[in-house]
Amino acid sequence: MSPLVTFEIPETVTGTPEDVRLGRQLIEAWQRDGIYQVAVPAGQRGVVADAYAASRRFFSLPLAEKSRHVSDLSYSGYVASGEEVTDGVQDGSEIFTVTKDVSPYDARVAENWPCHGPVPWPGDSYRDAVNAYMAQSGDLGERILRLTALGLGQDIEAFTRLTDDGWHHMRVLRFPAATPDTDRGIGAHTDYGLLVIATQDETGQALYIRPPVEGERRNRNWLPEESAAGVYEDDDHWTYVPPVPHTFTVFPGDLFQFVTGGSLLSTPHKVKLADRERYAFAYFHEPSFQAAARPLGSTDDSEVLHYGSHFTHMFLRCYPDRVTTRRIHDEGRLSVLDKLREEAAATS
């Protein structure tokens, strides 16, 4: 594959003919390559650098200190190497996950909503650096969603209506150097949400994506019987994505495949360990927890996908032994989820 296309995203998206043309170009790039790049304006690069520096400081702490920062209410906090599982195999990445930072006094926490709780930040400086990065990414995500809607011939807010009070979250990833025994960073998978905005440091040698392949069926990862984990792991057609300074890589997740009826496919990707330590950020621009998503143009209630249920079950799959998973099961929080799903479907 030739070098990825790099786009400059306008500061505002209002539905002009230029916006429509750019939206179509973004879609064409996804349908051809599965991924594209977005230039980071010079004035925003300091936020990215600060988030990387703060993350390196956190991951340099002793394991015992990092392991203190785990939530049993949400899936936020530290994830040790080997704790995350893809297709039944342990991944090598160390992670700090940031989910929606919900006060322990919030009514949703009191009502046992799954996955709701505060982020166990290691300190104010890390919180501030990561939140600034996520706010910047979120603004970009809203503009990309509007452009994509226009490019598909839809109402400009077709996707951003879902992301009002979005359950946006992020994974800060540290990958150790490869060893003679393994170079597995993260196994082949698709991301379960709507839009992925990622960045990687200069190390390279690591990120591979799978562009759309003619005649190849893509699993509907939102269905329990069709997990995308490990699919095509050792087949041909994987494309190496080299790091390009001051760019984000952007690709669709499972929900984009769902809501577009397969016009946009969720992009499989995997990560190998490089010959030295490597860092990356994956930001997920998501619907609200109570969003009821359905394919564009559908009025069939049987096709509604409750985002909160989808998110929860994906994390249960990835972290079968995490303290949060045990608490969800022990306290019957899945029954709360059933009620939330019914309420969301009734009001969609």
PENOR-V254834 format. One record per backbone hydrogen bond with DSSP energy under -1.0 kcal/mol. NH is the residue of the N-H (numbers start at 0). CO is the residue of the C=O. If there is no record, write none. Layout:
nh->{NH:NH}
co->{CO:CO}
This chain:
nh->{6:19:20:21:22:23:24:25:26:27:28:29:30:31:32:33:35:36:37:38:39:43:47:48:49:50:51:52:53:54:55:56:57:58:59:60:65:66:67:68:69:70:76:77:78:81:82:84:85:88:90:91:92:93:94:95:96:97:101:101:105:109:110:111:112:115:120:126:127:128:129:130:131:132:133:134:135:136:137:138:139:140:141:142:143:144:145:146:147:148:149:150:151:152:153:157:160:161:165:166:167:168:169:170:171:172:173:174:177:178:184:185:188:194:195:196:197:198:200:207:208:209:215:220:222:225:229:230:232:234:238:240:247:248:249:250:252:253:254:256:257:258:259:260:261:262:266:268:269:270:271:272:277:279:280:281:282:283:284:287:290:292:295:297:302:303:304:306:307:309:310:311:312:313:314:315:316:317:318:321:325:326:327:328:329:330:331:332:334:336:337:338:339:340:341:342:343:344:345:346}
co->{36:15:16:17:18:19:20:21:22:23:24:25:26:27:28:29:249:4:247:6:245:40:43:44:45:46:47:48:49:50:51:52:53:54:55:57:61:62:64:65:67:75:96:68:94:90:79:317:88:85:83:184:184:173:78:171:76:169:99:116:102:105:106:108:107:112:118:122:123:124:125:126:127:128:129:130:131:132:133:134:135:136:137:138:139:140:141:142:143:144:145:146:147:149:148:154:156:158:162:286:165:283:97:281:95:279:93:277:273:181:270:270:268:284:250:282:248:280:278:269:238:267:212:218:219:222:187:227:229:231:208:206:37:197:35:195:193:190:192:252:253:254:255:257:256:259:251:188:207:185:205:182:174:172:198:170:196:168:194:161:287:304:258:294:299:300:292:290:288:305:306:307:308:309:310:311:312:313:314:318:321:322:323:324:325:326:328:327:331:332:333:334:335:336:337:338:339:340:341:342}
